[in-house]
């Protein structure tokens, strides 16, 4: 089989050539994107770290009550944040929440419109589906290489790698929600003189809202799963103590930081739990 390997297809060389061309000719674009992403990250981090932790916890508890109207869930959220404070991981948690919230802004801002467009254009979804599959199945460590090349080290490359991995979820779920709108509802809206825009805003999006909210929840959970990987490119947060514990074989530190990540996941899931 040597004759086959001697005529290896230049997949890696082609990818390198593409990345080198992009880095040379699109450097200004990447700098602009990096500046916008960094400004958003700094703004969210300022909002989370500047107030006293008690005030931040109170805001999250109030938000939980507004979304769930369940005092037991509010008590659970309060207990979770108090546990994070007790363990001394408040700053790391706020940094991870900054990455998660930034990813939500970008992913939902792109994913919902793209999902609506693909729901109305089946051919577009058929063409986009393999790309979405590639984004979710390609090992996440591969994303880190061009992210470092284009954006350097820090929170921005971690955010971009997270967005690439997470973006298919809101696109697919928005597409599912909008495309599953009953035909009878659309026909009734059309019969009453609704325009395509009115059908979208008053029929399709309200019907798809539970699926869109599931997409938001999936975006948050998948972003949280990327905090450790993002730490490898210089992103701050809960991934940093996990990597430090791995490098030093520190069982106590690894277990503490791992439990905190689980607690954050549970808190966010309970806060945004979709109820029909």
Secondary structure, 3 states (H helix, E strand, C coil): CHHHHCCCCCHHHHHHHHHHHHHHHCHHHHHHHHHHHHHHHHHHHHHHHCCCHHHHHHHHHHHHHHHHCCHHHHHHHHHHHHHHHHHCCHHHHHHHHHHHHHHHHHHHHHHHHHHHHHHHCHHHHHHHHHHHHHHHHCCHHHHHHHHHHHHCCCHHHHHHHHHHHHHHHHHHHHHHHHHCCCHHHHHHHHHCCCCHHHHHHHHHHHHHHHHHHHHHHHHHHHHHCCHHHHHCCCCCCHHHHHHHHHHHCCHHHHHHHHHHHHHHHHHHHHHCCCCC
